[in-house]
Amino acid sequence: MKAVCFGELMMRLVPPGYLRMNQTDKLEMTFGGAEANVAVSLANYGADAVYVSRFPSNPIGEVALQSLRAMHVDTRYIARGGDRLGIYFVEKGASMRPSKVIYDRKFSSISTIQPGMIDWDGAFGGAEWFHWTGITPALSASAAAVTLEACKAAKAKGITISCDLNYRKNLWTREQAKKIMTELVQYVDVMIANEEDSQDVFGISAEGTDIEGGKLSEAGYRSLARKLADSFGCKKVAFTLRESFSANDNDWSGLLYDAASGEAIRSRKYSIRIVDRVGGGDAFGGGLIYALASGMPDADAINFAAAASALKHTIEGDFNRVTLDEVKALAGGSVSGRVQR
C-alpha cells in the first residue's frame, strides 16, 4: 500500500523529564509534525509512505530529512527552499498541570510554498491514499492553495483522501478555518476529528459532551458523525475520544461511522498512564489509514487505530515507534504490559 502525506515537519525542543522552561538550560531536540507522524506510522507497518513538504536548504533541513529517512519514509518529493524550519517547544505537564506547546513557525519554508512547486503526478504515482490535516492550509494562503492543488490531483487519480481537521487557534480564526476548510473537505473521503475540532471549524458539536469535565456522550458523537458526513459527503468519519482525568491519566478510545450503512462502531477503551501525548491523534490516523487501506472491516479498523494511538501515549517524541505486530497484539486484547521474553 502506498500513501502520500503532505504537511509541515518541525524541530521539537523539550526540557528533560517534567522540568519547566525556567528550570533548565538544556533542551532535547527531535522532529515531528502531524502528517509526518502519520507517514512514520504507515512506514512502521510496512506501507510505502511518501512525505511531501518543503524544507530549507541548510543543515537543519538536512537533519530533518535524515530523521524521516531513518524511519523508512520516502522523502523524494520534499521541495527545498525558503528560510527556515519551524520549531515548537513542549513543556510536559503532570497531574493537574497541563502540558504546554509554544510554536515558532512563522515564515517557515512550507508557509511560503507555491502551487507548481510539488511534482504531484510523481508523488501520487501508484498511490492509494492521500492524507493531510487542517494545520497545513492554516499556515498561509499559498499553503492552502497547494493543499487544494493536491486534493484535485489526488481526486483526478481516484485516490482515497483523508483529513484530520486539527484546528489550531494560533494559526487562524474560526471564520478563516470554516471558509477554507469547507471548500477543501469536499474532496475528503475519510474525515478524522474530535469534538473540539468540528465545533471550532464548522460550528457543529456533539450533544451531551463536556470536554473540560471529561464527559463524553457516545450518542452525541454518533449524531455528530452523521451531521459531518451529510454536510460534506464523506464516506467515513472517525473520532478520537479522550476522557482526561489529569495530564498523566486518560481513558482513550475511538469511534468510526460509515455513511453508507449509517452504523457507528466504538473501539475498546484503554486507560493510559501517559508518557507523551503529543502525536497520539496522528498515531490514530496512521492506524486507521493502514487498517482501512488493508481492507479490515470497520470494527477491526477502529480497534487497530485505537490500539496504535494508545501505544503512542507510552512513547517519547512525536513518532509512534511501534510495530505492526505490537499493535495487533494490543488490539487483540494483550493489555497487561507484562515483560516479553
C-alpha positions in Angstrom: 0.0 0.0 0.0 1.3 3.5 -0.9 0.2 6.5 0.9 1.2 10.2 0.5 1.1 12.7 3.4 1.5 16.5 3.0 2.4 18.9 5.7 4.9 20.7 7.9 7.8 19.0 9.8 9.1 21.0 12.8 12.0 20.8 15.1 10.7 19.8 18.6 12.6 21.2 21.7 11.7 19.8 25.1 13.1 20.2 28.7 14.4 17.0 30.2 11.7 15.0 32.1 9.0 17.2 33.6 11.1 20.3 34.1 9.6 23.6 33.3 11.3 26.0 30.8 12.5 28.2 33.7 14.2 25.2 35.4 16.6 24.1 32.7 19.4 25.3 30.4 19.1 22.2 28.2 16.5 21.2 25.6 16.2 17.8 23.9 15.8 18.0 20.1 13.7 15.7 17.9 11.4 16.3 14.9 7.7 16.0 14.5 4.6 17.2 12.7 1.0 15.9 12.2 1.3 14.5 8.7 4.9 13.3 9.1 3.8 11.4 12.2 1.2 9.6 10.1 3.8 8.8 7.5 6.1 7.3 10.1 3.3 5.1 11.4 2.5 3.8 8.0 6.1 3.1 7.2 6.4 1.2 10.5 3.5 -1.1 9.4 5.3 -1.8 6.1 3.5 0.6 3.8 5.2 2.7 1.2 4.9 6.1 2.9 5.7 9.2 0.9 6.1 12.5 2.7 5.7 15.8 0.9 6.7 19.2 2.3 9.2 22.0 1.8 12.4 22.2 3.8 15.1 24.8 3.8 18.4 24.1 2.0 20.6 24.3 5.1 22.0 21.8 7.7 18.8 21.8 9.8 16.8 20.9 6.7 19.3 18.0 6.1 18.9 16.7 9.7 15.1 16.9 9.3 15.3 14.8 6.1 17.5 12.2 7.9 15.0 11.9 10.7 12.4 10.8 8.2 14.7 8.6 6.2 15.7 6.8 9.3 12.1 5.8 9.8 11.9 4.5 6.1 9.8 7.4 4.9 10.2 8.3 1.2 11.4 12.0 1.1 12.0 12.3 -2.7 9.1 14.8 -3.2 10.1 17.2 -0.5 10.8 20.6 -2.2 13.8 22.6 -1.0 13.9 26.3 -0.4 12.7 29.0 2.0 14.5 30.4 5.0 13.8 28.1 8.0 12.3 25.0 9.5 9.5 25.7 12.0 10.2 25.0 15.7 7.9 24.1 18.6 8.6 23.8 22.3 6.8 21.4 24.6 6.7 21.7 28.4 5.3 18.3 29.6 2.5 18.6 32.2 1.9 16.4 35.3 -1.1 15.7 37.4 -3.3 18.8 37.3 -0.7 20.9 35.5 -1.4 20.7 31.7 1.3 20.3 29.0 2.1 23.5 27.1 3.1 23.9 23.5 4.7 27.1 22.1 5.1 27.5 18.3 7.9 29.3 16.5 6.9 28.6 12.9 6.2 31.9 11.2 7.8 32.3 7.8 8.8 28.6 7.7 9.7 27.1 4.4 6.4 25.4 3.8 4.4 28.6 4.7 5.9 30.2 1.5 5.3 27.2 -0.7 3.6 28.0 -4.0 1.4 26.0 -6.4 3.6 24.2 -9.0 6.5 23.5 -6.6 5.5 19.9 -6.0 5.5 17.1 -8.6 2.1 15.7 -7.6 2.0 13.5 -10.6 5.2 11.8 -9.5 4.3 11.7 -5.8 0.8 10.2 -6.5 2.1 7.6 -8.9 0.8 4.2 -7.7 -0.7 5.7 -4.6 -3.9 4.5 -3.0 -4.2 7.1 -0.2 -3.6 10.9 0.4 -3.6 12.4 3.9 -3.5 16.0 5.0 -4.6 17.9 8.1 -6.2 21.3 8.8 -2.8 22.5 10.0 -1.4 22.8 6.5 -3.9 25.2 4.9 -3.8 27.3 8.1 -0.1 28.1 7.6 -0.7 30.6 4.8 -2.9 31.4 1.8 -0.3 29.8 -0.5 -0.2 26.6 1.6 -4.0 26.4 1.4 -3.7 26.8 -2.4 -1.2 24.0 -2.6 -3.4 21.8 -0.4 -6.3 22.4 -2.9 -3.9 21.6 -5.8 -3.0 18.3 -4.1 -6.6 17.3 -3.4 -7.6 18.0 -7.0 -4.6 16.0 -8.3 -5.4 13.1 -6.0 -9.1 13.1 -6.8 -8.3 13.0 -10.5 -6.3 9.8 -9.9 -9.1 8.2 -7.9 -7.0 8.2 -4.7 -8.8 8.0 -1.4 -8.3 11.2 0.6 -8.3 11.6 4.4 -8.2 14.7 6.5 -7.7 15.3 10.2 -9.4 18.6 11.0 -6.7 19.6 13.6 -7.8 23.1 14.3 -5.1 25.4 15.6 -6.3 28.7 17.0 -2.9 30.2 16.9 -2.7 29.8 13.1 -6.1 31.2 12.0 -9.5 32.3 13.2 -12.6 30.1 13.2 -14.0 32.2 10.4 -11.0 31.7 8.2 -10.9 27.9 9.0 -14.6 27.5 8.2 -14.3 29.3 4.8 -11.2 27.4 3.6 -11.9 24.0 5.1 -15.5 24.0 3.8 -14.0 24.0 0.2 -11.2 21.5 0.9 -13.2 18.9 2.7 -15.5 18.4 -0.3 -12.6 16.2 -1.6 -12.3 14.2 1.5 -13.5 10.6 1.8 -12.4 9.9 5.4 -12.7 12.7 8.0 -10.9 12.4 11.3 -11.7 14.8 14.1 -12.6 15.3 17.8 -15.5 17.3 19.2 -13.4 20.4 19.7 -12.3 20.4 16.0 -15.7 20.1 14.5 -17.1 22.8 16.8 -14.2 25.2 16.1 -14.1 24.7 12.3 -17.7 24.1 11.4 -19.7 25.1 14.4 -21.1 21.5 14.8 -20.8 19.9 18.2 -21.6 16.7 20.0 -24.6 16.9 22.3 -24.1 15.9 25.9 -20.3 16.2 25.9 -18.2 18.3 28.3 -14.6 18.3 27.2 -13.3 20.2 30.3 -15.2 17.9 32.6 -14.1 14.7 30.9 -17.7 13.7 30.0 -18.3 12.1 26.6 -21.6 11.2 25.1 -21.3 8.3 22.6 -24.8 9.0 21.2 -23.7 12.6 20.7 -20.7 11.6 18.7 -22.7 9.2 16.6 -25.1 12.1 15.7 -22.1 14.4 15.1 -20.5 11.9 12.7 -23.8 11.7 10.8 -24.0 15.5 10.5 -20.5 15.8 9.2 -20.9 13.0 6.6 -24.2 14.5 5.4 -22.8 18.0 5.2 -19.6 17.2 3.3 -20.2 13.9 1.6 -17.6 11.9 3.5 -17.8 8.2 3.3 -16.5 7.7 6.8 -16.0 9.9 9.9 -13.7 8.9 12.7 -13.3 10.4 16.2 -10.7 10.1 18.9 -12.5 10.0 22.3 -10.3 11.3 25.1 -11.6 11.3 28.7 -9.0 13.3 30.6 -8.7 12.9 34.4 -5.2 14.6 34.6 -2.2 15.3 32.5 -1.0 11.8 33.2 -4.2 9.7 33.2 -6.7 9.4 30.3 -9.2 7.0 29.0 -8.8 6.6 25.3 -11.0 5.1 22.5 -12.2 5.8 19.0 -15.4 5.8 17.0 -15.9 5.1 13.3 -19.0 6.0 11.4 -19.9 4.6 7.9 -22.1 6.8 5.9 -23.4 4.0 3.6 -24.7 1.8 6.4 -25.4 4.6 8.9 -23.6 2.4 11.5 -21.0 3.6 14.1 -18.6 1.4 15.9 -16.7 2.3 19.1 -13.4 0.7 19.9 -12.2 -0.9 23.1 -11.4 1.7 25.8 -7.9 2.0 27.2 -6.9 3.5 30.5 -3.5 5.1 29.8 -0.7 6.4 32.1 0.8 8.9 29.7 4.4 9.2 28.8 3.9 11.7 25.9 0.6 12.6 24.4 1.8 14.6 21.5 1.2 12.7 18.3 -1.5 10.5 19.8 -4.1 11.6 17.3 -1.7 11.2 14.5 -1.0 7.7 15.5 -4.7 7.1 15.5 -4.9 8.5 11.9 -2.0 6.4 10.8 -3.5 3.3 12.2 -6.9 4.0 10.7 -5.5 4.6 7.3 -3.4 1.4 7.3 -6.4 -0.6 8.5 -8.9 0.7 6.0 -6.5 0.6 3.1 -5.6 -3.0 4.1 -9.3 -4.0 3.8 -10.0 -4.5 7.5 -13.7 -4.5 8.5 -14.7 -1.3 10.3 -14.8 -3.0 13.7 -11.2 -4.2 13.3 -10.1 -0.9 11.7 -11.2 1.3 14.6 -9.8 -1.1 17.2 -6.5 -1.2 15.3 -6.4 2.7 15.2 -7.3 3.0 18.9 -4.6 0.4 19.9 -2.0 2.2 17.8 -2.7 5.5 19.4 -2.9 4.1 22.9 0.6 2.7 22.4 1.9 6.1 21.2 0.9 7.7 24.5 3.6 5.4 26.1 6.4 6.6 23.8 8.5 9.8 24.0 8.5 12.0 20.9 6.1 12.6 18.1 6.8 9.4 16.2 4.9 6.3 17.0 7.8 3.8 17.2 5.7 0.6 17.3 5.5 -2.4 15.0 2.5 -3.9 13.2 2.7 -7.0 15.5 2.7 -4.8 18.7 -0.5 -3.0 17.6 -2.2 -6.2 16.6 -1.3 -7.8 19.9 -2.8 -4.9 21.9 -5.9 -4.7 19.6 -6.3 -8.4 20.2 -6.5 -8.0 23.9 -2.9 -8.2 25.2 -3.2 -5.3 27.7 -1.3 -6.5 30.8 2.0 -4.9 29.9 3.9 -8.0 31.1 7.5 -8.4 30.1 8.0 -10.1 26.8 10.9 -12.6 26.8 
